[in-house]
């Protein structure tokens, strides 16, 4: 599936961004563009074959971020299980299992690259997705990698190609706790989704 997005991303301060994402139950490539000090910042977040990479550069030359390795891969896989909400058909794959948490919440578990990643999807009374949350492996504020509360608040859903998916989402760390919404780092608006 391919997503076309725009929104705001926090890089020091909130900045506008535009992105294209290709996503499946096997991984993703998120290519984005924003601006810092008037200069273009282009790059990608990628998870392919269990390997995660983050590469974003100012004017194609100065690295804003250039990371890979086991910690980045583990963090990227945690992101993937949350982003299954944009790929409804992938949630029915053989590597995905569902279990009830309560009347409004289901746990989705994704077996990926030799590990299992869980997320909780909370549904409203009409059956629409309200939020997604997990504990995601990350290094925040220069601290060592560890698990952090992570999630997405779904403000609005839209229907594309017959599938209803989140269309306006705020994503970040500290989700569901006292650190929210200060831990939010990206607000995404889905402009189009093409299911293949």
N, C-alpha and C positions, 0 to 999 in steps of 0.2 A: 504494500500500500504506500502511496505517496501523499504527504501532507504539505500544504502550503500555509505558512503561518506568519504572523507579525505580532508585535507586542512590545513589552518593556522588559529589560534585563538590568539587574543591578551590578554594575562594574564600578565600584566607588559610589556613583550616584545612578539613578535610574536613566537608562538610555533606550531609545527606540531600536528595534531589531526587525529583520526580515529573515525567514528561514524556509528551507525545503527539507523534508525528512522522508527517508525511505525506511519503513519499519516492517518487521515480521516477527514471528515467534522465535526466530533464530538470531535476531540482532537488529541493529539500526545504523543509519548514517544521518546525522543532523548537521546540515551545512547552514551557517548563519553569517549575516553581515550586520555590523553596527558601526558606530563612530566613537572615537575617543580623541579629544582635542582637535576635532575637525577632520581627523584622518580615518580612513576606512579600516575596520578590524574585521577580517574574514577568517573563517576557519571551520572546524568540524569537531563534533563529538562522535565517536564511532565505537561500535561493538560488533565484531565479526569473528566467528569461530572462537568465541570465548576470550578474545583479546580486545581490551579497551584502550582507546587513545583519545586524548584531548589536544588539539592543535589549533591555536588561534594567533594570528599575527597582525600587527599594525603595518599597513601598506605592504603586506606580503613579506616583510623583512624582520621586524622586531617582534620577538615572541612575547605575547601576553601570557600564554600558557602553552607548554609543550610537555605533556606527561603521558607516560604509559607504564606498564608493569602490573604485577599482581594486584596491588591495591586499587589501581584505576580500573582494572578489569572487574574486580569484585564490586566496586561501586557502580560501574556501568550495568552489570547484571541486575543489581537492585533497582536501577532505573527502569530496565527493560520490563520487569514484572509489573511495575506501575503503569507503564505505557501500553500494556496489553489492552487497556480500556479503549485505545484508538484502533485496535485490530480485533474486532469481535470474533472473527472466525478463528484466530489463533488461540483463543481461550478454550477451544474445543479439541485442541491437539492432544496427542498421546503423552506429551511431557507436562500437561497441565491437569491439576486436580482441584476440585472445589469442595469446600465444607462450610456448613453454617456456623456462624459465630453467635448470632441472635436473630430476631425477627427482621432486622434491617441491614444486617451485615453478613457478607460472605467472605471467606478466606480463599484466595487463589494461590496455589503453590506451583511454581515453575521449576522443573528439573532442568538445569542448564550448566553445561561445562563441569559436570561432576559434583554440583552442589544444588541445594534446594533454596529457592528464594520465595518468600511469602509476602503477600500484601492483602489488606482488608479493603473491600469495596463496600461502601455504605450507600444504600438505595433509599429514595424517598417513597412516599405513599403511592405515587403514580408509577413507580418502577424506574424512575430516572436516577442516574448516578449522581450522588451528592459529593462524595469524597473518596479518595484513595489514600491509604497510609501504609507505611512500612517502617522498618528500622534499616537504614541504609549506611553502608560502610563509607566513611568520608573523613577527610582531614579539613577541619574548619579553623579558620584564623591561625593557620600555621602550626596547629597542634597535631600530635600523632593521629593516625587513622584509628577510628573506633566506630561503633554503631551509634547512629543518631536517629531520633524521631524525624521522619520525612513524610511529606504528603502533598496532596493537591486538593484544593477546594474547587469544586466545579460550580461555576456561577450560572452557566447556561449550556444546553446541549443543542445540537443541530443535526439534521439528517442529510447525508451525502450518499448518493448511490444506493439508497434504500437502507442504509445503516445509520442509526442514531448514536452519535459519539459526543464526547465533550467538545464544546466549541469555544468556551471562554473559561480559562483555568488560571489559578494562582498556585504556584509551586514553591516549596521551600522546606527548610529544616525547622525543627521545633514544633511541627504540626501537631495540633491538639493540646499543646501545653502553653505555659506562660510565655514562651519565646515566640509564639505566633501572634500576630502576623509579622513581627520584626524579622523573623528568619526567612521570610519569602524573598526569593531572588529572581523570579521570572514570572511574568504574567503573559499568557499566550492566548491569542485569538486565532482560531482555525478558520482560514479563508476558503480552503477547498480540500477535499480528500478524494483520492482516486483509488478505488479498490480493484486489484488485479488478481 
